[in-house]
Amino acid sequence: MKALWLRQWRMLWRDREFLFLLVWIGLLAWRGYRSQSMLFVFMTMILPVVTSVSHRRQDIRSGYDQMQDALPYRKEDPVIADYLCGLCGAVCAALLMNLAGVWPSRMIRLFPTAPLVFGALYLPWKFVTSNLRLQILCEIISAFFIAILYHLRNIPIVIRPVPMPVCIGINALIIVFYLASMAFAIWGARKKEGAV
Amino acid sequence: MSGAIEIRGLRKKRGKFLLNDISLDIPYGSVVGILGENGAGKSTLLRSVLGILKKDAGELRVLGCSDLRSHPEVRSRIGFVLDPIGIPDVFNAKDLNAIYKDTYPAWSEETFFSILTKLEADRNQPIGKMSHGSAQKTAIACALAHDADLLILDEPSGGLDPSARAQVIDLLYEATREEGKTAVLSSHITSDLEKIADRIVILKDGEILLDEAKDDLLEAWRYVSTSADILEGIAAQDVAAKRITPYSGEAVLRKEAVTADMQVRPASLEEVFTALVKGVI
């Protein structure tokens, strides 16, 4: 587990594309903060997903993912490592959204767990199915859902004060959804017998 | 069943390719060379053994375990090199050492770096910036640095220059001489397998064409030069391949078919392989 965690972070840290992406997201968040535009807010959330998808394709092409299967990790270890990375990404996204304008700032203060929804939708598929086409289809559907949210960005939303129990309830539901997604991925990883 | 690898009726379809009805028993302590043309099924077989690919049918036991994917403690006793090697491009040898010492209980940092030094592989350069040969050397060091009981090596010497190949084969020879260590190597470089393997399995179109002890295989076949007339008179089942010119003929023949009027020398593994698989000399 420690090895996988180390592997993920070293991969990200050594990857100049990722560092470039961080700077880019930071600039977008700042631009969003200055212009109060939801375009930049959603860009900050969509870009990590897009990068993750492109890295995933690279993993498949280069055979990294198949090599992982031959290393002596427990089946749930890669899942937990991915979901921990997703959690870190969600914390970063929440911090950036807090900077990215009045609307998102108010929203993220009420629902700081909101970015986890993206991770819960996108992360499980590579563990659940070994059929590459089905994986890609599930990931495209997840990305499509995110794109729909993006197209809703111009709907004027007024964040009204929400009672604290409702806030806590919705945040708890999102966390449960994320954990359920992880449990689903662990179930899939345990069931999987190898690549198709 | 009590060998290092036991395979019964393994079947695996990948696209249009079919690995069909493979049965193999590889005892502990043996070094098996898998030979075959490109696309014969060597990588599919080795990836199925490693549990990377899901078998369609058949039985498979590796180090006594029939479900390798659920037993990381058994996988930790296996050293492997894949083709392509599958190590992320951004890592260098030092990163791999840091990661694998938390991955393999028996990982030896000292062995890892001493192999890299022996093979003259760079330890600071990321894999993506290395030549194919250097990346291959790093992958081999990873496979050998945790005292694995079973080595599964897919084209371990592919892409290496002749001197590096000799070094790698020498290392593998040392690693597999220890009692109980088992190795399965695929290659189409027959001279490498001739040096190290004690048993040869030839795959053709996804099926086992031949499975024999190397010494028996080389003992069974002879390379002969003689007249075309004499060669024409030999029974077809004794001839693996022949080349007849208007003046003379050459052939790879069964030892029993050799007669006194032929010039004879032992056939090399490459000659036997090309004769059996392609029917050419």
Interface residues (C-beta under 8 A of the other chain):
Chain A: K2 A3 L6 R7 R10 M11 R14 D15 S62 G63 Y64 Q66 M67 D69 A70 L71 P72 Y73 R74 K75 S130 R190 K192 E193 G194 A195 V196
Chain B: R47 S48 L50 G51 I52 L53 K54 K55 R69 S70 P72 E73 V74 R75 S76 I78 F80 L82 P84 I85 G86 I87 P88 D89 V90 F91 D95 A98 I99 Y100 K101 D102 T103 Y104 P126
